[in-house]
Amino acid sequence: MPGNYTHTTRAPGLVLTASIYNTDHQNHIDNQTPAGNDDYSTNVTQMQTVTDPGEVGTESLPTSLAGELERLRFIIKEITGKAQWYASPLASLKIVQIVSTQTGAVATGTIPIPVDDTIPQQSSPIEGDQYMTLAITPKATGNKLRIDVTLALTNDAAGGIQMTVALFQDAIAGALAAVNEQIAAASQPGLFSFSHVMDAGTTSATTFKVRAGGSIAGTTTFNGSAGGRTFGGVMASSIRITEYIP
């Protein structure tokens, strides 16, 4: 890694004055910058050279800038999982953060969600009962959010019923997404799963809510049946939000 700059060659017999001496040394000082130092990739073999820095308590200390670079390369290679430290990272590294919530607690509600050609509402009028919420603070407005929802539900309406599960955000009245399924008999269990992908659009905390209800009057049971819990709480419902770079 020699200096990546030029200097003046002095002829034999030249009287070394203070001005010449100072100018030459100032040239070295001025060029002690990242651009002024040469690379550590003279060839592919050198570019791929890495050194394990060890762990806390068993450190392998570098004795040169080359050694420092080798250890940094090793860590980059270890993080990406690629054969070489400079290879494109795995797609999974595009994931910025994941937040989730899961519960097996039982809850009930009686507010229906009409099955028609209108967007389910969480206000004016209120449709369905709210069973779960989850907040996230996105890291960048241009990132994507994938919201995965799984709900275990039953409804005691005689003769069967259509059940709807809808996803809402903050105080926005209309649902972002909704799914609907026919329940053939009273208290027949249903498992509702769906995903919704959207732009983050904010770097402030935002809360997603899940509401559910039958198409007609009846009592909906969340994580259970007939108002009681099923399987001791291990039959759980969940929301998972993944923020990723598109």
C-alpha positions as CSV (number, residue, x, y, z in Angstrom):
1,M,0.0,0.0,0.0
2,P,2.5,2.7,-1.1
3,G,1.5,6.4,-1.4
4,N,-0.9,7.0,-4.2
5,Y,0.7,10.3,-5.2
6,T,3.9,11.8,-6.7
7,H,6.8,13.6,-5.2
8,T,9.7,15.6,-6.6
9,T,12.9,13.8,-7.2
10,R,16.0,15.7,-6.1
11,A,19.2,15.7,-8.0
12,P,22.6,14.7,-6.4
13,G,24.5,17.7,-5.1
14,L,21.4,19.8,-4.5
15,V,21.6,22.0,-1.4
16,L,18.8,20.9,0.9
17,T,17.2,24.1,2.0
18,A,14.6,24.5,4.7
19,S,12.0,25.4,1.9
20,I,12.7,22.2,-0.1
21,Y,12.7,20.0,3.1
22,N,9.5,21.5,4.4
23,T,7.8,21.3,1.0
24,D,8.6,17.6,0.5
25,H,7.4,16.7,4.0
26,Q,4.3,18.8,3.6
27,N,3.5,16.8,0.4
28,H,3.5,13.6,2.4
29,I,1.3,15.1,5.1
30,D,-1.2,16.5,2.7
31,N,-1.5,13.1,0.9
32,Q,-2.2,11.0,4.0
33,T,-5.8,10.7,3.0
34,P,-7.9,7.7,1.8
35,A,-7.3,8.9,-1.8
36,G,-3.6,9.4,-1.1
37,N,-3.0,5.9,0.1
38,D,-2.9,3.1,-2.4
39,D,-5.4,0.2,-2.5
40,Y,-5.1,-3.2,-0.8
41,S,-6.4,-5.1,-3.9
42,T,-3.5,-5.4,-6.2
43,N,-5.0,-8.6,-7.6
44,V,-8.0,-10.8,-6.9
45,T,-6.1,-12.9,-4.4
46,Q,-5.2,-9.9,-2.3
47,M,-8.7,-8.5,-2.6
48,Q,-10.1,-11.7,-1.2
49,T,-7.7,-11.9,1.7
50,V,-9.5,-12.0,5.1
51,T,-8.4,-12.6,8.7
52,D,-10.6,-13.7,11.5
53,P,-10.5,-11.0,14.2
54,G,-11.5,-13.5,16.9
55,E,-14.1,-13.0,19.6
56,V,-14.3,-10.9,22.7
57,G,-11.4,-12.1,25.0
58,T,-9.6,-13.9,22.1
59,E,-9.0,-11.0,19.8
60,S,-6.6,-11.2,16.9
61,L,-5.1,-7.7,16.8
62,P,-4.0,-6.2,13.5
63,T,-0.5,-4.8,13.1
64,S,-1.1,-2.8,10.0
65,L,-3.8,-1.1,8.0
66,A,-3.9,-4.2,5.7
67,G,-4.6,-6.4,8.7
68,E,-7.4,-4.0,9.8
69,L,-9.0,-4.3,6.4
70,E,-8.7,-8.1,6.3
71,R,-10.6,-8.3,9.6
72,L,-13.3,-6.0,8.5
73,R,-13.7,-8.0,5.3
74,F,-14.0,-11.2,7.4
75,I,-16.9,-9.7,9.3
76,I,-18.7,-8.5,6.2
77,K,-18.3,-11.9,4.6
78,E,-19.6,-13.6,7.8
79,I,-22.7,-11.3,7.9
80,T,-23.7,-11.8,4.2
81,G,-22.9,-15.5,4.2
82,K,-21.4,-15.1,0.7
83,A,-18.2,-16.8,-0.6
84,Q,-16.5,-13.4,-0.9
85,W,-17.0,-10.3,1.2
86,Y,-17.8,-8.1,-1.8
87,A,-20.5,-10.4,-3.3
88,S,-24.1,-9.0,-3.3
89,P,-25.8,-9.7,0.0
90,L,-28.5,-12.3,0.5
91,A,-32.1,-11.1,-0.3
92,S,-33.0,-11.8,3.3
93,L,-30.8,-8.9,4.3
94,K,-33.4,-6.5,2.7
95,I,-35.5,-7.1,5.8
96,V,-35.3,-4.1,8.0
97,Q,-37.3,-5.2,11.0
98,I,-40.0,-7.6,12.1
99,V,-42.5,-7.0,14.9
100,S,-45.2,-9.5,16.0
101,T,-47.8,-10.3,18.6
102,Q,-49.4,-13.6,19.4
103,T,-52.1,-14.5,21.9
104,G,-54.2,-17.5,22.9
105,A,-56.5,-15.5,25.2
106,V,-60.2,-15.8,24.6
107,A,-62.5,-12.9,23.7
108,T,-66.0,-12.5,22.4
109,G,-68.0,-9.9,20.4
110,T,-71.4,-9.4,18.8
111,I,-71.0,-6.6,16.3
112,P,-71.5,-7.9,12.8
113,I,-69.7,-7.0,9.5
114,P,-72.2,-6.8,6.7
115,V,-71.3,-8.8,3.6
116,D,-71.9,-6.3,0.8
117,D,-70.0,-4.2,-1.7
118,T,-68.8,-1.6,0.8
119,I,-65.4,-1.4,2.6
120,P,-65.6,-2.6,6.3
121,Q,-65.5,0.3,8.7
122,Q,-64.1,0.8,12.2
123,S,-66.1,4.0,12.8
124,S,-69.4,5.6,11.6
125,P,-70.6,2.9,11.7
126,I,-68.5,0.5,13.8
127,E,-68.4,-2.9,12.1
128,G,-67.0,-6.0,13.9
129,D,-65.2,-6.2,17.2
130,Q,-61.5,-5.4,17.6
131,Y,-59.4,-8.4,18.7
132,M,-55.8,-7.6,18.1
133,T,-53.5,-4.6,17.5
134,L,-49.8,-4.2,16.7
135,A,-47.7,-1.0,16.3
136,I,-44.5,-0.5,14.3
137,T,-42.3,2.5,13.7
138,P,-41.0,2.2,10.1
139,K,-37.4,3.1,9.4
140,A,-38.0,4.7,6.0
141,T,-41.1,6.0,4.2
142,G,-40.1,4.2,1.0
143,N,-39.9,0.8,2.6
144,K,-42.6,-1.8,2.3
145,L,-44.7,-3.3,5.1
146,R,-46.1,-6.8,4.9
147,I,-48.8,-7.5,7.5
148,D,-49.6,-11.2,8.1
149,V,-52.7,-11.9,10.1
150,T,-54.0,-15.3,11.5
151,L,-57.2,-15.5,13.5
152,A,-59.0,-18.4,15.0
153,L,-62.7,-17.7,15.2
154,T,-66.1,-19.3,15.8
155,N,-69.7,-17.9,15.8
156,D,-72.7,-19.4,17.4
157,A,-75.3,-18.2,14.8
158,A,-77.6,-21.1,14.0
159,G,-77.5,-22.5,10.6
160,G,-74.0,-21.1,9.8
161,I,-72.8,-17.6,9.0
162,Q,-70.3,-15.7,6.9
163,M,-67.4,-14.5,8.9
164,T,-65.3,-11.5,7.9
165,V,-61.8,-10.4,9.2
166,A,-60.6,-6.9,8.4
167,L,-57.4,-5.0,8.8
168,F,-57.3,-1.3,9.8
169,Q,-54.6,1.3,10.4
170,D,-54.7,4.0,13.1
171,A,-57.9,6.0,12.9
172,I,-58.5,5.5,9.2
173,A,-62.2,4.5,8.9
174,G,-62.0,2.1,6.0
175,A,-60.3,-1.3,6.1
176,L,-57.0,-1.8,4.3
177,A,-57.8,-5.5,3.6
178,A,-60.5,-8.0,4.4
179,V,-61.3,-11.7,3.9
180,N,-64.5,-13.6,4.2
181,E,-65.4,-17.2,4.7
182,Q,-68.6,-19.2,5.0
183,I,-69.0,-21.1,8.4
184,A,-71.4,-24.0,7.7
185,A,-72.6,-24.6,11.2
186,A,-72.9,-22.9,14.6
187,S,-69.6,-22.8,16.5
188,Q,-67.7,-24.5,13.7
189,P,-64.1,-23.3,14.0
190,G,-62.6,-21.2,11.3
191,L,-58.9,-20.2,10.7
192,F,-58.5,-17.0,8.8
193,S,-55.1,-16.1,7.4
194,F,-54.2,-13.3,4.9
195,S,-51.4,-10.9,4.1
196,H,-51.4,-7.3,3.1
197,V,-48.4,-5.4,1.5
198,M,-48.2,-1.6,1.5
199,D,-45.8,1.4,1.4
200,A,-44.6,2.3,4.9
201,G,-45.3,6.0,4.1
202,T,-44.2,7.2,7.5
203,T,-41.4,7.0,10.0
204,S,-43.7,7.6,12.9
205,A,-45.4,4.9,15.0
206,T,-48.4,3.4,13.3
207,T,-50.9,0.9,14.7
208,F,-52.6,-1.9,12.8
209,K,-55.8,-3.3,14.1
210,V,-57.8,-6.5,13.3
211,R,-61.5,-6.6,13.6
212,A,-63.9,-9.5,13.0
213,G,-67.6,-10.2,12.9
214,G,-70.3,-12.4,11.5
215,S,-72.7,-11.3,8.7
216,I,-75.7,-11.6,11.0
217,A,-76.5,-11.4,14.7
218,G,-74.5,-13.9,16.8
219,T,-71.6,-14.1,19.2
220,T,-68.1,-14.4,17.8
221,T,-65.5,-16.2,19.9
222,F,-61.8,-15.4,19.4
223,N,-59.4,-18.3,20.1
224,G,-62.2,-20.5,21.4
225,S,-65.8,-21.6,21.0
226,A,-69.1,-20.7,22.7
227,G,-67.4,-18.0,24.8
228,G,-64.8,-20.4,26.2
229,R,-61.1,-21.0,25.4
230,T,-60.0,-23.9,23.3
231,F,-56.8,-26.0,23.8
232,G,-55.7,-24.2,26.9
233,G,-54.4,-21.1,25.1
234,V,-52.1,-22.8,22.6
235,M,-54.5,-22.2,19.8
236,A,-53.2,-18.7,19.2
237,S,-53.9,-15.9,16.8
238,S,-51.2,-13.5,15.6
239,I,-50.1,-10.4,13.7
240,R,-46.7,-10.2,12.2
241,I,-45.4,-7.1,10.4
242,T,-42.2,-7.2,8.3
243,E,-40.6,-4.0,7.0
244,Y,-38.3,-4.5,4.1
245,I,-36.5,-2.6,1.4
246,P,-38.2,-3.2,-2.0
